[in-house]
């Protein structure tokens, strides 16, 4: 299944806490919904499968996700 990369803005404290939370296997429904909305905004049809891929080292840091999408673009 093809994927698109989506990065959500964050701050150092939230990014660290989120990374730890996901590492414990906890769900992330708010971030998942934001990633799905971004996929739609870019013109892709998301399948609903979202994979957390880590944090960026930028300032401010971001959260990286891969969203599985269909290639028919909507």
C-alpha positions in Angstrom: 0.0 0.0 0.0 1.4 3.4 -0.9 2.1 5.9 1.9 2.6 9.6 2.3 4.7 11.2 5.1 2.9 13.7 7.3 4.7 15.8 9.9 2.7 17.5 12.7 4.2 20.5 14.5 4.8 20.0 18.2 7.0 21.3 21.0 9.8 19.5 22.9 7.7 18.5 25.9 4.7 17.2 23.9 6.9 15.4 21.4 8.8 13.6 24.1 5.7 12.7 26.0 3.9 11.5 22.9 6.9 9.4 21.8 7.0 7.7 25.3 3.2 7.2 25.2 3.3 5.5 21.8 6.3 3.5 22.9 4.1 2.0 25.7 1.5 1.0 23.0 -1.1 3.7 23.9 -3.4 4.9 21.1 -3.1 8.3 19.5 -6.6 9.2 18.2 -6.2 13.0 18.0 -3.0 12.8 16.1 -4.4 10.0 13.9 -7.3 12.2 12.9 -5.0 15.2 12.1 -3.0 13.0 9.8 -6.1 11.7 8.0 -7.3 15.2 7.5 -3.9 16.2 6.1 -4.0 13.3 3.7 -7.5 14.5 2.5 -6.2 18.1 2.2 -3.4 16.9 -0.1 -5.9 15.1 -2.3 -5.3 11.5 -1.3 -7.9 9.0 0.0 -6.5 7.7 3.3 -7.2 4.1 4.2 -7.2 4.9 7.9 -3.9 3.0 8.6 -1.5 5.4 10.3 2.0 4.5 11.4 4.0 6.7 13.9 7.6 7.0 12.6 9.3 9.2 15.2 10.3 12.7 16.0 12.1 15.3 14.0 15.1 17.1 15.5 14.0 20.5 14.1 13.1 23.6 16.1 10.3 23.2 16.9 10.3 19.4 16.7 7.7 17.5 14.8 6.0 14.2 14.9 6.4 12.0 11.8 3.6 9.7 10.5 3.1 7.5 7.4 -0.5 7.4 6.2 -1.5 4.6 3.9 -3.4 6.0 0.9 -5.1 4.9 -2.3 -3.5 6.2 -5.5 -6.8 7.2 -7.1 -6.5 10.7 -5.4 -10.0 11.0 -4.1 
